[in-house]
Amino acid sequence: MAREQRSTSVVVIGGGPGGYAAAFAAADLGLEVTLVDDAPNPGGVCLYRGCIPSKALLNVAHVLDQARQAADWGVTFSEPKVDLERLRTWKDEVVQKMTEGLGDLSKKRGITFVQGRATFAGPKRVTVSAESGDELELSFEHAILATGSQPVRIPALSIDSSRVMDSTDALRLEDIPGSLLVVGGGYIGLELATVYHALGTQVSVVELTSELLPGADRDLVRPLAAKVKRVLHAVHLKTQVLSLEERGEQILARLKGEDGEEREESFDRVLVAVGRRPNSANLGLETTKVEVTERGFVRVDSQRRTAEPTIFAIGDVAGEPMLAHKASHEGRVAAEVISGRRVAFEPQAIPAVVFTDPEVAWCGLTEAAAKEQGRQVKVVRFPWGASGRAATLGRSDGVTKLIVDPESEQVLGVGICGPGAGELIAEGVLAVEMAALASDVMLSIHPHPTLSETIMEAAESVYGSSTHFYRK
């Protein structure tokens, strides 16, 4: 086992969207940067086993669904055939291309990339352990902790069986099971349920609470919930999975419904997707002044600095929402603070997107949050049944929603449910961040016929008149 000693100005621990964004920004600002990650290239969970592979598969699911829906328009295809090996290869090629690209960008910026796992040995030193057993003792002036998160595991459901999967296992796509139980009706569970359903699996979803996508705006969830309940084999709300047991080539699940009755059902595979928890354990943080909450999040201030002045934390490990784009912006803020700039992470709108079909996206203030705050707001909804573009897509089930201050007419929040909501929400983010008025959105000419017009017409509704939607 070899041991080496080095020093660096900035060490970034974790190469996900937050970590590599921080490392790239710090290098662009002229700082000497070392990036540490256990993968061969930057990318983190998002690129290797999260956002990117899941969206690649969701795109395939969308194509399959469109091929089947085309019969409603007078175009009939034979039933699509899925070459599972080629599908896996294509997904992996997308991941490889992107991660190798990030590796090249690291080299071009002069960043030292070290593959291994880092552990703090004090406020200005980490030890990096490689798989080979070699160790690097690295001293630094500043560190940025970007270690991300991992799937939550429920002890009662964590049995030793390859048929019980987490999100990482599900994305490997080892086979197309005949039946699948998805435990958790949040965004990860519903996105993967969408993929497996499109590939031909009989999917059942179990959610402990009374609604799918708990915490999201009910107006936005309603069209999605209606479709999910229509196309999936079963959706069980207010239902708990008590235990899982392997029985031959199936998993026996014991379920308890709202009525207290217990029943058993068998599935080829089970996906447990009940959330994620921060990776803050076993990092040697006890050798520093860094503070960790009861839920495992590292405490940070508006500049993403921890209680240890030399250490910053960003992304999932630094608190909710656990979103890649939030982590990237935090990373850039931390890098600029370290370089001496006076900046802070103070967004007015962090967009959230659920890439199901239909997609659900929102940003800024929600109607529920306004009620909790006792804040008076004006809420307007524009149904996609009044959108010409939605009609041409055969997708009139969506909705666009604005939350507006009744006195200043400032746009405080935007929510969208429908195809492409994840792209459309960017206009809402800009409106909220720039403190746009509803009249600004209304008077901005939107192209016709597009789904973006639904945002403009929702703004028109603030003033009581929308061209394509009449209400008294």
N, C-alpha and C positions, 0 to 999 in steps of 0.2 A: 504493500500500500504506500503510494507516494503522497507526500504532503508539500504543498506549495503555499507561498505567501505573496499577496499582491495588495495594491491599494487602488482606489478609484474615487472620483468625486461623487458620483451618484450610482447607487446600486438599486435596480428595480427587481423586485422578487415577484415573479409571476409574469408570464408572457401572453396573457389574454388581451382582449381589446382595450382594457384599461392600462395594463402593463406596457404593452408595446407602444401605445399612443403616448404614454408618459416618457418612455425611453426615447422615442423618435423626437418628441418635442424638446426634451432636455438636450439631445445631441444637436438639434437644429439651433438651439440657443448657445451652443459653443461649450457645453459641459462634457466632461469625460464620463462616459456611461458604460456600466456593465449590466447586462440583462441576464437574469438567472431563471431558467425554467427546466422542468424535467423532460420536456419533449425536444426532439431534434431541431425544431424551428419554432418561432413565436406563433401564437394563434390561440392557445388556451382552450378551455372547454368549448367556447363559442365556435371556433373553427373546427376543432378536431371531433367533438362529440356533442354539439349543441345546436346553435343557431343555423350554421351553414348546412350541415348534413340534413337537418330536419326540414329546412326550407327547400332543399333540393328534392327531397321526397314529397313534400307538400305540392311542389310544382307538378310532379308526376301524377299525384292524386287529382290535381285540378284538370290535367289533360284527360285522364280516364273519365272523370265525371262529365266533362264537356262532351266527350265522345258519346256517352250514354244519353246526355240531355239533348243532343242534336236531333234525336228522333222526334222531339216535340216541334222541331222546325222543318221537318220533312226531309231530313238527311239521316240515313241509316247506315251505320257501320256494323261489321261483324264484331262479336265480343272481343275486346282487346286481349292479347296474350302477353303475359308478363314474363320476360326472361330475367329471372331473379338474379342470376350471376352477373349478367350485364348491367342490371340496375345497380347492384352493389358496387361494381367496378366504376361505373360512371360517377356515383356519389363520392367514392374514394378519390377519383381523379380530380373532382372539383376541390375537395379538401386539400389534396396534395399540391395542386397548382397554387392555391391561395397561400398555404403555409410556406411553401418554397419561395413564393414572391415576397413574403414578409422577411424571410431569411436574407434574401438579396438586398432588400431595403435596409436591413440592419447593417450589413456589410458596407453598403454605399455610404451610410452615415458614420461609419467608423466606430460602431458600437461593438463592444466585446461581448459575445454571447457565450454563456457558460451553461452546459447541460448538467443539471443536478438539482438537488434539494437543499435549500438554504435554511439555516437555523441561526437565530441571533445568539451571540455570545457577549452581548453588551450593547450599549447605545451607539457604538461606532464600529462594530465588528460582527461579521457573520462567518459561519463555516458552511461551505458548500460540499455536499457529499455526492459523488458520482456513483453510478451503478457498478463501476469497476472496483469501487472501494477507495479510490483516490480522494483526497480531500484538499480543498482550497480554503485557506484562511484569508478573508478579504476585509480589509479595513476601508471605511468610507467616511465621507463628510455628511452625506445625507442618504437616507434609504426611503424608497417608496414601496410599501407593502401592497401587493395586488394579487393575493392568493386565491381570490374567487370563492366559489361555494361548491357544494356537492349535494346529491339527492338525500333527502331525509329518509332515514330507515326506521321502520316500525318494528320493534322486537318481535311482536306476535306474528308478523308477516314475513320475517326474515328467515325463511327456511332454506336449507341447503339443497337447492334445486335449480338447474339451468332454465327451468320452465317459468320461474318467477324472475321478472326482469325489472330493472330500473330504466330510466330514459336512455342511458348509455347503451345498455344491452339491446333495447328496442331498436335503436338506430343502426345496429349491426345488421339487422334484417337477415337473420340466419335462415328463416323460413317464413312462409305465409301460413300461419296457423288457421285451422278451421274455425276456432272460437278463441276469443280473447276477452278477459275481464280487465278493465281499466279501473284501478282504485284511485279515485281523485278526479273531480270534475273541474279542475283548474285549467290554465292555459296549456301546460305541458301535456296533461292527460288528454285534453280534447284535440290538440294538434296531432298527437300520435294516433288517437282513435280515428281521426280523419284519414290518415295515411293507410292504416291497416284496413279500414272499411273499404276504401277505394281499391285496394289490392285484392279484395274478395273475402276478407275475414268477417265472421259474424261477431260484432263487437257489442259488449255490454259495459256500461259505465255505472260505477257506484260512487255517490257523493254523500258525505256525512251531513252537510248542511241542506237547507231547503231549496237552494238554487244552484244552477251551473254557474261557473265563473264567479264564485262568492267575492263580494267586494266591488264588482264592476257595476256600472249603471244599468238598472233593470230595463230601461228603454232600449239600450243597445244590445243587451243579452237576449231580449225576447225573440227577435227574428232568428238568431242562431239557435236558441233552445228549441224553437219550433221545428227547425230543420233536423237538428240532432235527434230529437225524439221521433221524427218521421222516418229517418233513414237507418238509424242504428237498430240493432236487435232489441236492446232494452236500455232504459235509463232509470236507475233506482236512486231517488233522492231520499234524504233523511234515513240513510241506510249505512250501517257499520259492518265492516268485514272483521269478524271475530277471530278467525284463524284460517290458515291455509295448510293443506296437507297433500303430499304427493301420493297419488294412487295410480300406479302403473304409468301410463303415458299421459295422464291428465292431472290437473290440480283440483282438489276438492275445496271449495270455498264455503265457509259457514257464515251466513249473512243474517243480520238482525235489522228488521225494518222498523218503521215509526210505530207500528202497533205492538212492538215488543216480541213479535213472533220470530222464531229462528227457522231458517231453512238452509238447505245445502244445494249447491249447483256445481257442476264440473266444467272445466275449461281446458283447452289445450295449452294455453299460456296465460299468465297473469302479469300485468304491468302495474307496478306500484309507483304512482306519481303524485305524492302528497306534499310537494314543496321542496325547498332547498335550504341548506344551512351553511353559514359562513365557515371557511377554512381558517380558523384562528388558533386551533390547538396544535401542540407539538411544534411550535415555531421558536421556542426559546424566549417568548415575550416576557417571561418572568425575570429575565436578566436586564430588563429595561423598565422604564416608568409607564409604558403603554398600558392603557386601561381597556378592559374587555367587559362588555355588558353581560347580563345573565343569559341573553340569547346568543352570545358568542360574537357579537359585532364589536369591532374596534372603535372606540370613541375618537372622534375627530372634530376640529373646529371648521369654520367656513373656508379656511384655506387648505383643509384636509390634513392638517398637522395633528399628530397625536399628543398625548401628555409628555412624551419624550421629544424634546425640540428637534432632534436630528432625524426623526422618523415620521413619515407621512403614510396615510392609508387611503386607498381608493377602491371603488368598485363594490362587489358583493360583500367583501369582508368589512366594509366601512358603513354598511347600513342599506336599508331599502330606499327606493325600489331596486331590485336586483336586475338591472338591465345593462346590456353591453354599451349602449350609446351614452348612458349616464356615466359609466365607468370611464369611457374615453374622454369625456369632457372633464371629469375630475382629474384624470391623469395629466391633461394639459395644464390645468390650474396648478397642480402640485409642482410640475416642472417649472412653470413661470415663477411661482413663489420662491423656489429654490434659487432661481437665477437672479432674484432680487426685485422682481416686479411686484407691484401692489395690486393683486387681483384676489378674487374670492369666488367660490362656487355658489352662486345665488340665482339659479334658474327660476323663472316664473312658470314654466311649463316643461315637464319631462314627458314625452309621449310614451304611451303603452300600446302595444299592438298584439293582438291574438290572431295568428295566421290560420284560422280555421276557414270554413266556407259556410256562411259569409264571414269575412274578416270583421274584427271589432277593434276600434282604436279610439283613444281619447287623450286629452291633455288639459292641463290647467284645472280650474275648479269644477267639481262635479255637483250635480243637484243634491246628492246625499250629503256631501261635505258642507254645502251651503246651509242645509237644514240643521246640521249638527252645530254649526257656528252661529246659528240664529241670524244669518245674513239674508237680507231681502235681495232676490234676484228675479230676473225675467227669463223664463224658459220658453224657447220656441223649438218646434220640431218640423222638419220638412220630410214628408214620406216619399220614398223613392217610387211609389206608385204614380207620382206626378212627374217623374223624370222621363223624358223622351229617350235619353241614352240608356237608362236602366231597362226600359221596355225593349229596346233593340237587342239587349243582352239576355232577355228573358229573366231578368233579376230585379223585379219590382218590390222585393220584400225588405229592402233596406230602409234606413232612416239617418238623417243628419240632424244634429241637435246643437243648439247654441245656448250658453249660459251668459247672460248679459246683465251688467249693472243697470238698474232701472233709472237711475238719475244721470249718470255720466254717459250711459250707453256704451261703455267699454266692454269689449269681449273678454270674459273671464275664463271661459272654458269651451271646449268643442268636443263633441263625440260623434262617431260615425260607425254605422254597421252596414256592411255591404261589400261586394267585390272591390278590391283595390283600396279599402279603407286605410291600410297601412301607408300607402303613398299619399292619399288625400290629406291625412292628418297633419302633414308638414305645413300646409297653409294655416291650419289652426294654431300650430305652435308659433309660427311667425306673427299671427294676429295677436296672440296673448302676450308674447315677449315684447312686441312693439307697442303694446297698449292701444291697439287699433280700436276704433269705434265700429259699431255694427254698420254705420253709414259708410265707413271706409270700405268694408267688405262688400256692401251692397253696390257701391258706385264703381267698384273695380270690375271692368268688363271681363266676364269669363267666356271662354270659347263654347260654342254650341255645335252639336250636342255633345256634352261631356258630363261626367258624374260630378266634376268640380262645380258645376252650376248649382248643385244642391246646397253648397255652402253659401253661395250668393243669394239664392232664393230663401234660405233660412234667415239670412240677414234682412232680406226684404220683409219677412214675416214679423220681424221686431217692430216694424212700423205699420203693421196691419194689412199689408198688401203684398201678395206674392203672385207673380204672373201666372204660374201654372198650378197654384194651389189656393183654393178659396176657403176662407173661414170667416165667420161673422166676428 
